[in-house]
């Protein structure tokens, strides 16, 4: 990116995960311009336009069919939180139960339902949220392995005197993005999926930030071999940074009546066009996940080197694919690192409950030179912050 004076910046923030394919990808831009040139429908509500047809076909052909997945697709509105709200509402309607289980440090959006399943109190802004019927459960490693996963929860469920209402659904990020790049182990995710199955609880994976290849495979949950009942997608599904959200639901869960859940901008056809083209460009072969894995190794080794060079800062390195975090013991150091990186021309953001994590999410399409350059800037910024 360049500022108005022509000063260059490397963007390792990538629209908080909305730009997995980079800024202004030429092929996506071409598809968008061609659509606008031929006066394609821009706002289509529920019209079955050619743009929507092509996106649904691309999703089936390049994403769902190769993975043996069968989901219906709902267009809940333009943003991630719209997908989460629709998922929560659907789970409650399907099961006839009200309670939703969420996870410590999870983040799901800024509207009331999604905020009520968000862990970070700062994000809830002292506004009397969470709502009733949302219960946090410890995310992987939250209890430092001292309590066997989910045992306590199963006891609560089995005990009619526990006071726990049987939940409609569990909502989880497989890697918590805003929570500070907290990575759930595949075996933990499998246990969670089995728990949900045993107790007839719907499993919602919020892949708004970690989907579309951010962790390597298209869906972040593929690493665990699980099949969620409902999946929320947004951010990079639009391909070009245009607003778009999707809810994927097992076909038998589709109990919606027409008009029961919608949003005016659910028919954002220009975003359908770039979304379809992005799926076609990047998901017809296995090149992107392999490249992401290779680049992820480069990031991991640079971050590990930073952490061992500055043992006094007590830095933890966490990540998967191309979502990485440097978790500092002191949030002030993380803030200094992010500011110092900006001054040197690298955009990164902080994450974590107290902003203690410097978070790196470069575009999956980043070149090796740019990746190396950004990591060098980061290395210098940490060295400066350490003094
Ligand atoms: N879920 C997750 C996992 C997210 O990271 C975000 C955004 N950071 C959201 C939901 C909400 O998306 P939006 O801001 O587009 O509403």
Boltz pocket constraint, residues with backbone or C-beta under 6 A from the ligand:
constraints:
  - pocket:
      binder: B
      contacts: [[A, 16], [A, 78], [A, 79], [A, 80], [A, 81], [A, 82], [A, 84], [A, 107], [A, 108], [A, 109], [A, 110], [A, 173], [A, 177], [A, 178], [A, 206], [A, 207], [A, 208], [A, 209], [A, 210], [A, 234], [A, 235]]
      max_distance: 6.0
